[in-house]
C-alpha cells in the first residue's frame, strides 16, 4: 500500500478529532515523527485499516456531540469574500 496515503489518512483523521474537540487546526504537527514513520512503512496495512475503522466510528460520535454548525453561514462568507476582493486586490467599488 502507499505509505504517503496512509500518513495523510492518519494526519487528517487526527486533525478532524482536534477540530471536533475544540483544539482548532494544528498545522505544526506534534506527531510529525510518527507520521513520517507511517509514511515509511511503520504501520502494517491491516493495523492501519483497523485503526481507521475505530477512528471513523469515534469521529461519527464526536460529530453528533459537536457544537459546530452543520452548514456554513453562506451570507457571511459571501460578504467576507467581497471584502477580500475589495481590500486585498484593490478593487473597491468593483462589485
Secondary structure, 3 states (H helix, E strand, C coil): CCHHHHHHHHHHHHHHHHHHCCCCCCCCCCCHHHHHHHHCCCCCHHHHHHHHHHHHHHHHHHHHHCCCCCCCCHHHHHHHHHHHHHHHCCCCCCC
